[in-house]
Amino acid sequence: MEEMEEELKCPVCGSFYREPIILPCSHNICQACARNILVQTPESESPQSRRASGSGVSDYDYLDLDKMSLYSEADSGYGSYGGFASAPTTPCQKSPNGVRVFPPAMPPPATHLSPALAPVPRNSCITCPQCHRSLILDDRGLRGFPKNRVLEGVIDRYQQSKAAALKCQLCEKAPKEATVMCEQCDVFYCDPCRLRCHPPRGPLAKHRLVPPAQGRVSRRLSPRKVSTCTDHELENHSMYCVQCKMPVCYQCLEEGKHSSHEVKALGAMWKLHKSQLSQALNGLSDRAKEAKEFLVQLRNMVQQIQENSVEFEACLVAQCDALIDALNRRKAQLLARVNKEHEHKLKVVRDQISHCTVKLRQTTGLMEYCLEVIKENDPSGFLQISDALIRRVHLTEDQWGKGTLTPRMTTDFDLSLDNSPLLQSIHQLDFVQMKTSSPVPATPILQLEECCTHNNSATLSWKQPPLSTVPAEGYILELDDGNGGQFREVYVGKETMCTVDGLHFNSTYNARIKAFNKTGVSQYSKTLVLQTSEDTDSEEQTVPFPVPSERLPLRRMSPFSSTLNLQPSFPRRSYFDFRPSPHQLSLHSSLQSLNAPGCNFETQSAPYSQLVAWFAFDPGSAHSDIIFSNDNLTVTCSSYDDRVVLGKTGFSKGVHYWELTVDRYDNHPDPAFGVARIDVMKDVMLGKDDKAWAMYVDNNRSWFMHNNSHTNRTEGGITKGATIGVLLDLNRKTLTFFINDEQQGPIAFENVEGLFFPAVSLNRNVQVTLHTGLPVPDCYSSRASIA
């Protein structure tokens, strides 16, 4: 029952209610506290004076606006009180609950009545300390408010149930234990409060003081006070007014304002309202039970979060320790290599020192011997050995001149640790959100009225369902190979319209679309079945798509079409940069080629055939330091470091050749040319990672590089005006480079498979221009024909 204690305390004094009265707003207040917070209004602003003078309604008097009469239907004394035109000048205090308590505007008259029964000042106003609504009292003052006998009974039972010692009711801070109780005042006192507030003189001398325990018993045995009518104080309540929702006496029904109202028996309404309150409590009890269960769940979550946090921290520490252990092992391996190199250098140098020491000793011995021979004075004896000595001296001198005095080993260590990929990986080390509560997007809907075919191209349009509340981050368009094979992704992006060109003619294609976000992908849409045309010379036509189950003739474009090209379909819809060609075979960087392994496209060609493609550099995927010009065909860089730029077209099949001319070449830089995957590193030289295959070249020589491995150094470099050719033969799975129409070194790379994009890396000292749609060099064509 302790949780109920706040309901039993007055909002003004903070103690249990004593003689509580019910305000029109249904809130309760002690009768003595109500008197303490009364405020007197100016005489000229009272409702009586305004009605007499005919003045309008003021800001603080809402008598005519509220229509919630306390006393009569025509005179309402209750309203929303915001403030007085003339604020009280007396100081105010604060109750334990923070409510402003105003002292009486004038001193109470000298009377022997209790404070609750003393007359209130004229034109007094009281404000509810809880809802702050105000009302002006009539001549009855506080006696016009009904007393809450039920609340008094609940308080009595609550206090009786508490086994603790009775406390003084007048102590302001920490209540002391009560020593006496006044039966007339019905108040428990401690000794200091009794001497201060209840002196044994005057009228109070006749009051009977008893011990607290006896006073509790007398309270319990005292008869329950009967509620009387506020308008007829001598009459008990006997009926219930349905319209006013309050108990009334019989005089109210005969001569009062309730005479014309519907009334019911007090006992019947008492039982009815008890039943309604019980039903309402049942629902509230269910909510309280759910709240308790929810609190238990939250407390369990706190415990679980703490346990999971400890477990996750331990896992994180273990993973980081594993990385540190792996790094330490790699460190030990690298140190072993350094030590091995160190020992090798020392061995070579020491061997050379030993060899030179022996040879120097021999040379010194020969020199000393020759000096002694020169000292001889016998000409014939000298001449007998002089020729041999001269030959030995010359031979020894020649032996010293054949690199003997050149160190066989340098002091430098030709090892350079490339830790940039590992540092980048460490910087990118982060948590991955493994669980999510957000749903996947809804299945896209194909907009058949906007889908159409034009010649050999098919335009598809789709949208999200109208009632979908989950946003989609992008869409994936899939098409099969035209021969009943597997579906392949041909577009991934945010656009909702796409044109597919270069389809095989006389083939049946199936198209479908799905949406995706961070959570996952949606279900596939309905499948569109497309039938390409058989007539290569048919007139141009634009046909809207029928329902997905029907088939449409699509006009073919080229017998060599073995990839798909996506191009702009409508103004301001930028998909790809497309240049028309009789043999257009390009694919955007965000696509996966339909000619990947397992796809059954066929080309009508001889053992060797080239598929010509036109493309430009791609600003969207390039490093931010790359500078574009000439319709994205010419590039340079603003940085002294190497930066990578890719072409817009990706290749997965066929033979493709393009060239780059050097427009500017300063300070002998080493640009790199080749092919790369779409996710190649953009801030290092091409070929530093395993996503690129390149040739880097300076003004004297070139090297092939892949995964930071340098091979096949070849003499011959570039200058301003030089031309670098790149030949990607995906039929033979080779990559070859040319400089000024001459093959540079052997075939650079073999067994290249997958989707590749033309790529270049350069710095600010180089500017190159791209040339596409070129035939392969004659030397390679002749070799391919012979093969």
Secondary structure, DSSP 4 states (H G I P E B T S, - for coil): -GGGGGGGB-TTT-SB-SSEEE-TTS-EEEHHHHHHT-EEPPGGGSHHHHHHHT----SS--HHHH---SS-SS---EE-----SS---S--EE-TTS-EEPPPSSPPPS-SS-TTTSPPPTTEEEE-TTT--EEE--TTGGGGSPB-HHHHHHHHHHHHH--SPPB-SS-SSSPPBP-EEETTTTEEE-HHHHHHHS-SSGGGGGSPEE-HHHHHHHHHHSPPPPPB-SSSTTSB--EEETTTTEEE-HHHHHHSTTTTS-EEEHHHHHHHHHHHHHHHHHHHHHHHHHHHHHHHHHHHHHHHHHHHHHHHHHHHHHHHHHHHHHHHHHHHHHHHHHHHHHHHHHHHHHHHHHHHHHHHHHHHHHHHHHHHHHT---HHHHHHHHHHHHHHHHHHHHHHHTTTTS-SS-SS-------HHHHHHHHT---------SPPPPPPEE-TTT-EEETTEEEEEEE--TT--S--SEEEEEE--SSS---EEEEEES-SEEEEE-PPSS-EEEEEEEEE-SS-B----PPEEEEE-S-TTPPP-EEE---TTS--EE----TT--S-EEE--STT---------TT-----TTS--TTSTT--------SS--------B-TTTS-TTEEEETTTTEEEESSSS-EEEEBS--BSSSEEEEEEEEEEE-S----EEEEE-TT--SSS-TTSSTTEEEEEE-SSEEEEEETTEEEEEEE----TT-EEEEEEETTTTEEEEEETTEE-SS--EES--S-BEEEEEE-TTEEEEEE-SPPPPHHHHHHHHH-
